[in-house]
Amino acid sequence: MAAPLKDRSLLALVAPLLVSSLAVATACGDTDSGGGELAVPTRYEFASRFEGADSVSYAGQTFRQVLITSMKREFSTIQEEIDNGGAVFSAGEVRARLNLYYTFDSDSAGQLGHGVVTDPAPAQITFDDITTGKDLRGKIAGQDPTGQHVDWNAAGVVGWGDAVAPDALVAQWMDELDALAVDFSTGIIPIDPDGAAIPMWYVDADGRDYQQLMEKFLLGAVNFSQAADDYLDDDIEGKGLQADNSTVEEGAPYTALEHAWDEGFGYWGGARDYLAYADADIADSAAHDHDSSGAIDLLSEYNFGAARNASKRDRGAAESAPTDLSTDTMTAFLTGRTIIAAADGDLSEAEQTALRTQRDAAIEGWEKALAATAVHYINDTLRDLNDDAVGFDTLAKHWSELKGFALALQFNPRMTLTDAQFIALHMWIGEAPDLDPAYQANLREARSLLASAYGFAASNLGDELGEGGW
């Protein structure tokens, strides 16, 4: 992503989008309402064709982003209660606290404060301030099965244990976390390979950091799955990219197709004005008060999960091999939404083709950012394994982030990796970090596999010890 808006001319900002719009206009036969090329905006904002309101809506997706963030924060809250308050937990207590976010009930928990912290503070203080009636479990792969490319409840998650369904894996991890919390809070502390006590209740003796595993897995099994295999998919009659675009949804200012595309965008997690900020701005701070209101609107001014990681990878790319996964993905979302709005009704065959092209570009950018982030954590893990000063908990954190991001790739029905490559990737990564020097060669094999499949430049990969790459 290029420099912030304040440092650039408007022409410099919109030039890439005008280039993309020319290609789209050609594909669509210049069918927008003005009879010329499509004017792709730089901010994700589209007026309703039916009334004067903004037609963009993805509050449910933001809500789930906030649930994932809040669950992650709950791990740290429990740690503080043990460390500073001497909390002691009985069986089932910690599982219930984590499950609150997974099976969220607005009737009982909607007025609770969420776990997203920003500066300035968020405009939405409670969960109900965002929306109501949403949870994570109902949208995890396998629990929302319509049209998904895999029967997840039958086939299970590849790359972890006995290939249980995503929902069952979350339940399994919650059980393991509950037992860890009971032990840790009562003085039964896991010991690392050097004989030192592990300082976090959610890190086990094998080097699995369940805070990181859970967050990254949910970002894949809920967010990436829902976007790639549902809202932006095109193999479900009347849903996703086959949804109606000619009539307004009852009680809403948008069509079903407009809403489906917006929901896919919401799961990616970019702020409406994502292109107005440099990669460093987004990587360093997820929140940006675009309208100078003195509060962060989580529905429009916050960069969640995948969108922020894309900017982090672009910022970390070598000068000799720059990447622009962030702009590429955002531009595809903007261009696709412009095609839908300009059609002013059901899309022609040419417009449908152009829309699928933008969908493919958006999901490819998202997936490549996931893969690049896996490379980043392979390098972190390699450096940890070669630095005696690094604590076992740090190694566990980096390995678990690697594993979580790598698991997420399988939820794209058009995954770049073949099934055989994906299985090989997870054979190399394993199910816990290994201190045997031979394991480092396995990690380098995993990194090479990702580089070959996704076309990553050698200068972004790092050396044998993980130095010099993403």
C-alpha positions in Angstrom: 0.0 0.0 0.0 1.3 3.4 -0.9 1.8 6.5 1.3 -1.0 8.1 3.3 -3.6 10.3 1.6 -2.2 13.4 3.2 1.1 12.9 1.5 -0.3 12.2 -2.0 -2.4 13.8 -4.6 -5.9 12.5 -5.2 -4.9 11.5 -8.7 -2.1 9.4 -7.3 -4.5 7.6 -5.0 -7.2 6.8 -7.6 -4.9 6.1 -10.6 -4.6 2.3 -9.8 -8.4 2.1 -9.5 -9.0 4.0 -12.7 -6.7 1.5 -14.5 -8.7 -1.4 -13.0 -12.0 0.2 -13.9 -11.0 0.4 -17.6 -10.4 -3.3 -17.6 -13.7 -3.9 -15.9 -15.6 -1.6 -18.2 -14.2 -3.5 -21.2 -15.3 -6.8 -19.7 -18.8 -5.4 -18.9 -19.3 -3.7 -22.2 -19.3 -0.2 -20.6 -22.7 -1.0 -19.1 -22.7 1.4 -16.1 -25.5 4.0 -15.8 -23.4 6.7 -17.4 -22.5 4.8 -20.5 -18.7 5.1 -19.8 -16.1 3.4 -17.7 -16.8 2.4 -14.2 -15.7 4.9 -11.6 -14.3 2.8 -8.8 -14.3 4.7 -5.5 -11.4 4.7 -3.1 -13.7 4.3 0.0 -16.0 1.4 0.5 -19.2 3.4 0.4 -22.0 2.9 -2.1 -25.3 4.8 -2.3 -28.5 2.8 -2.4 -30.2 2.6 -5.8 -33.6 2.5 -4.0 -33.2 5.3 -1.4 -30.7 7.9 -0.3 -29.0 5.8 2.4 -25.6 4.1 2.2 -26.3 0.6 0.9 -23.3 -1.1 2.6 -24.1 -3.3 5.6 -21.9 -5.9 7.3 -22.6 -5.4 11.0 -22.9 -9.1 11.6 -19.4 -9.7 10.2 -18.0 -6.9 12.4 -19.7 -8.5 15.3 -18.0 -11.8 14.7 -14.6 -10.0 14.3 -15.3 -8.4 17.7 -16.2 -11.8 19.2 -13.0 -13.3 18.1 -11.0 -10.3 19.4 -12.9 -10.4 22.7 -12.3 -14.2 23.2 -8.6 -13.6 22.7 -8.6 -10.8 25.3 -10.4 -13.2 27.7 -7.3 -15.4 27.8 -5.3 -12.4 29.0 -8.0 -11.4 31.5 -7.9 -14.8 33.1 -4.1 -14.6 33.2 -4.3 -11.3 35.1 -6.8 -12.8 37.6 -4.5 -15.7 38.4 -1.3 -13.5 38.5 -2.7 -10.5 40.4 -5.8 -11.8 42.1 -4.8 -15.4 43.0 -7.9 -16.7 41.2 -8.5 -20.4 41.5 -10.8 -22.1 38.9 -13.0 -25.1 39.2 -13.7 -27.5 36.3 -16.0 -25.9 33.7 -15.5 -22.3 34.7 -13.0 -21.2 32.1 -14.6 -23.3 29.4 -17.9 -21.4 30.1 -16.1 -18.0 29.9 -14.6 -18.8 26.5 -17.7 -20.4 25.2 -19.7 -17.2 26.0 -18.1 -15.7 22.9 -18.3 -18.8 20.7 -22.1 -19.4 21.4 -22.9 -15.8 22.1 -26.4 -15.0 23.3 -27.4 -11.4 22.9 -30.3 -11.8 25.3 -28.0 -12.6 28.2 -24.7 -11.0 27.2 -25.5 -8.2 24.8 -25.0 -5.5 27.3 -21.5 -6.7 28.2 -18.6 -4.6 27.2 -16.6 -6.1 24.3 -12.8 -6.6 24.2 -11.7 -4.3 21.4 -9.6 -1.5 22.8 -8.8 1.6 20.7 -7.4 5.1 21.0 -9.6 7.1 20.9 -12.2 4.7 22.5 -14.7 2.8 20.3 -18.1 4.4 19.5 -19.7 1.1 20.3 -19.2 0.2 24.0 -21.3 -3.0 24.3 -21.9 -5.9 22.0 -25.5 -4.7 21.4 -24.1 -1.4 20.2 -22.8 -3.3 17.1 -25.7 -5.6 16.4 -27.6 -8.5 18.0 -28.4 -12.1 17.5 -25.0 -13.3 16.2 -22.5 -15.9 17.3 -19.4 -17.7 16.0 -20.6 -21.4 16.3 -23.4 -20.9 13.9 -21.1 -19.8 11.1 -18.1 -22.1 11.6 -17.4 -24.4 8.7 -19.7 -27.4 9.0 -22.3 -25.7 11.1 -23.5 -23.5 8.2 -23.1 -26.2 5.5 -25.2 -24.8 2.6 -23.1 -25.3 -0.6 -19.8 -25.6 1.2 -17.2 -27.5 -0.9 -16.4 -30.0 1.9 -18.7 -31.8 4.3 -16.7 -30.6 7.3 -18.6 -32.7 9.8 -17.8 -35.9 7.9 -14.3 -35.1 6.6 -13.0 -33.0 9.5 -10.1 -30.5 9.7 -7.0 -31.6 7.8 -3.7 -30.9 9.7 -4.8 -31.6 13.3 -5.2 -34.8 15.2 -7.9 -37.2 14.1 -9.6 -34.8 11.6 -12.6 -33.9 13.7 -15.1 -31.3 12.5 -14.1 -27.6 13.1 -16.8 -27.2 15.7 -15.6 -30.4 17.5 -12.0 -29.1 17.4 -13.0 -25.9 19.1 -14.8 -27.9 21.7 -11.7 -30.1 22.2 -9.4 -27.1 22.6 -11.8 -25.6 25.1 -11.8 -28.8 27.2 -8.0 -28.8 27.1 -7.9 -25.1 28.1 -10.3 -25.6 31.0 -8.0 -28.4 32.4 -4.9 -26.2 31.9 -6.6 -23.3 33.8 -7.6 -25.5 36.7 -4.1 -26.9 37.0 -2.3 -23.6 36.6 -4.5 -21.7 39.1 -4.0 -24.5 41.7 -0.3 -24.5 41.3 0.2 -27.3 38.8 2.4 -25.4 36.4 3.6 -27.0 33.1 7.4 -27.2 32.8 9.3 -26.4 29.6 12.1 -28.5 28.2 14.7 -26.5 30.2 12.9 -27.3 33.5 11.5 -23.8 33.9 7.8 -23.0 34.7 5.7 -21.9 31.8 4.3 -18.5 32.7 1.0 -18.6 30.7 -1.9 -20.8 31.7 -2.9 -21.3 28.1 0.5 -22.7 26.9 1.0 -26.4 27.4 4.2 -28.4 28.0 4.4 -29.3 24.3 4.6 -25.7 23.2 1.1 -25.0 22.0 -0.3 -21.6 22.7 -4.0 -22.0 22.6 -4.8 -18.3 22.7 -3.1 -18.0 19.3 -4.3 -21.3 17.9 -7.9 -20.5 18.8 -7.9 -17.0 17.3 -6.2 -17.8 14.1 -8.3 -20.9 13.6 -11.5 -19.0 14.0 -10.3 -16.3 11.6 -10.0 -19.2 9.1 -12.8 -21.5 9.9 -15.4 -18.7 10.4 -14.3 -15.6 8.5 -12.3 -17.0 5.6 -14.7 -20.0 5.2 -17.8 -17.8 5.2 -16.4 -15.3 2.7 -14.7 -17.7 0.2 -17.2 -20.6 0.5 -20.5 -18.8 1.0 -21.0 -15.1 0.5 -18.5 -14.8 -2.4 -19.0 -18.2 -3.8 -20.9 -18.7 -7.1 -22.1 -22.3 -6.9 -25.2 -21.9 -4.8 -28.3 -21.0 -6.7 -29.8 -17.8 -5.3 -27.0 -17.2 -2.9 -23.5 -15.6 -3.0 -22.7 -14.3 -6.4 -25.9 -15.8 -7.8 -28.0 -13.7 -5.4 -30.7 -11.3 -6.7 -29.6 -7.8 -7.7 -32.8 -6.5 -9.1 -35.0 -5.9 -6.0 -34.4 -4.4 -2.7 -34.3 -6.6 0.4 -37.3 -6.1 2.7 -36.6 -3.4 5.2 -33.1 -2.7 3.8 -31.5 -0.3 1.3 -29.6 -3.0 -0.6 -30.1 -6.0 -2.9 -29.2 -9.6 -1.8 -26.2 -9.5 -4.1 -24.9 -6.2 -2.8 -25.3 -7.5 0.8 -23.6 -10.8 0.0 -20.6 -8.9 -1.4 -20.5 -6.6 1.6 -20.6 -9.5 4.0 -17.6 -11.0 2.3 -15.8 -7.7 2.7 -16.8 -7.5 6.3 -15.2 -10.9 7.0 -11.9 -9.6 5.4 -12.1 -6.8 7.9 -10.8 -3.7 6.2 -11.9 -0.2 7.3 -14.0 1.7 4.7 -11.0 4.1 4.1 -8.4 1.4 4.0 -6.6 2.9 1.0 -6.1 6.2 2.7 -3.4 4.8 5.0 0.1 3.5 4.5 0.9 -0.1 5.4 2.9 1.1 8.4 -0.1 3.1 9.7 -2.3 0.1 9.6 0.3 -2.3 10.9 1.1 -0.1 13.8 -2.5 0.8 14.7 -5.7 -0.9 13.6 -7.9 2.1 14.4 -8.0 5.4 12.5 -10.5 8.2 13.3 -11.3 9.0 9.7 -14.1 11.5 10.5 -12.3 13.1 13.5 -15.3 12.4 15.7 -13.1 11.5 18.7 -14.3 7.9 18.7 -13.6 4.8 16.6 -16.6 3.4 14.7 -15.9 -0.3 14.7 -18.2 -0.7 11.7 -16.1 1.6 9.5 -12.8 2.8 11.1 -11.1 -0.4 12.4 -9.0 -2.9 10.5 -9.5 -6.4 11.7 -7.6 -9.6 11.3 -6.9 -10.5 7.6 -6.9 -6.9 6.4 -4.4 -5.8 8.9 -2.1 -8.8 8.3 -2.0 -8.0 4.6 -0.6 -4.5 5.4 1.9 -6.1 7.9 3.3 -8.4 5.2 3.5 -5.6 2.6 5.4 -3.4 5.1 7.8 -6.3 5.8 8.5 -7.2 2.2 12.0 -6.7 0.9 12.7 -3.5 -1.1 13.9 -5.7 -4.0 10.6 -7.7 -4.0 7.7 -5.4 -2.8 4.3 -6.8 -2.4 0.9 -5.0 -2.4 -1.4 -7.6 -1.1 -3.3 -5.0 0.9 -4.1 -2.7 -2.1 -4.7 -5.6 -4.4 -7.3 -7.1 -2.2 -9.1 -3.9 -1.3 -9.1 -2.8 -4.9 -10.8 -6.1 -5.9 -13.5 -5.6 -3.2 -14.1 -2.0 -4.3 -14.2 -2.9 -8.0 -16.5 -5.9 -7.5 -18.9 -3.8 -5.5 -18.8 -1.1 -8.2 -19.8 -3.7 -10.9 -22.8 -4.8 -8.8 -23.9 -1.2 -8.2 -23.4 -0.1 -11.8 -25.4 -3.1 -13.2 -28.6 -1.6 -11.7 -30.3 -5.0 -11.8 -29.3 -8.6 -12.5 -25.9 -8.9 -14.0 -25.3 -9.8 -17.6 -23.1 -12.7 -18.4 -20.1 -10.3 -19.1 -20.7 -8.6 -15.8 -20.9 -11.9 -13.9 -17.6 -12.9 -15.5 -16.1 -9.5 -14.4 -17.5 -9.9 -10.9 -16.0 -13.4 -10.5 -12.7 -12.1 -11.7 -12.7 -9.5 -8.9 -13.9 -12.2 -6.4 -11.0 -14.4 -7.4 -8.6 -11.4 -7.0 -9.9 -10.6 -3.5 -9.8 -14.2 -2.2 -6.4 -14.7 -3.8 -5.0 -11.6 -2.1 -6.5 -12.8 1.2 -5.1 -16.3 0.8 -1.7 -15.1 -0.2 -1.6 -12.8 2.9 -2.4 -15.9 5.0 0.4 -17.9 3.3 2.9 -15.0 3.6 2.0 -14.7 7.3 2.7 -18.4 7.7 6.1 -17.8 6.2 6.6 -14.9 8.6 6.0 -17.2 11.6 8.1 -20.0 10.1 10.9 -17.5 10.3 10.0 -16.4 13.8 10.0 -20.0 14.9 13.3 -20.7 13.2 14.9 -17.7 15.0 13.4 -18.8 18.3 14.9 -22.3 17.9 18.3 -20.8 17.3 18.3 -18.3 20.2 18.9 -19.6 23.7 17.7 -16.4 25.2 14.2 -16.8 23.8 11.6 -18.2 26.2 9.7 -21.4 25.5 6.4 -19.4 25.7 7.6 -17.1 22.9 8.5 -20.2 20.7 5.0 -21.5 21.5 3.3 -18.3 20.5 5.1 -18.0 17.2 4.6 -21.7 16.3 0.9 -21.6 17.2 0.4 -18.5 15.0 2.1 -20.4 12.2 -0.1 -23.4 12.7 -3.3 -21.4 12.9 -2.7 -19.4 9.7 -1.6 -22.6 7.9 -4.8 -24.4 9.0 -6.9 -21.5 7.7 -5.9 -22.1 4.0 -8.1 -25.1 3.6 -11.3 -23.2 4.0 -11.0 -21.7 0.5 -12.7 -23.9 -2.1 -10.3 -22.5 -4.7 -7.2 -23.0 -2.5 -3.9 -22.5 -4.4 -2.3 -25.5 -2.8 -3.3 -29.0 -4.0 -4.7 -31.4 -1.4 -1.3 -33.2 -1.4 0.6 -30.0 -0.9 -1.6 -29.0 2.0 -1.1 -32.4 3.7 2.6 -32.1 3.1 2.7 -28.6 4.6 1.2 -29.8 7.8 3.4 -32.8 8.0 6.3 -30.5 7.9 4.8 -28.1 10.5 3.6 -30.9 12.8 1.3 -30.4 15.8 3.8 -28.8 18.2 7.2 -27.2 17.9 10.1 -29.7 18.0 13.5 -28.9 19.5 15.2 -31.6 17.5 17.5 -29.8 15.0 16.0 -31.9 12.2 12.7 -30.1 12.7 14.2 -26.9 11.4 14.8 -28.6 8.0 11.1 -29.5 8.1 10.1 -25.8 8.6 12.3 -24.8 5.7 10.6 -27.4 3.5 7.3 -25.9 4.5 8.5 -22.5 3.7 9.8 -23.6 0.3 6.5 -25.3 -0.5 4.6 -22.1 0.2 7.0 -20.0 -1.8 6.7 -22.3 -4.8 2.9 -22.5 -4.7 2.3 -18.8 -4.2 5.2 -17.4 -6.2 6.9 -15.6 -3.2 10.2 -14.0 -4.0 13.3 -15.5 -2.5 14.2 -12.2 -0.8 11.0 -12.4 1.3 11.7 -15.9 2.5 14.6 -15.6 4.9 17.7 -17.7 5.3 18.2 -21.0 7.0 17.9 -19.4 10.4 14.8 -17.3 9.5 16.7 -14.1 9.1 16.0 -11.5 6.4 12.6 -12.5 5.3 9.0 -11.5 6.1 
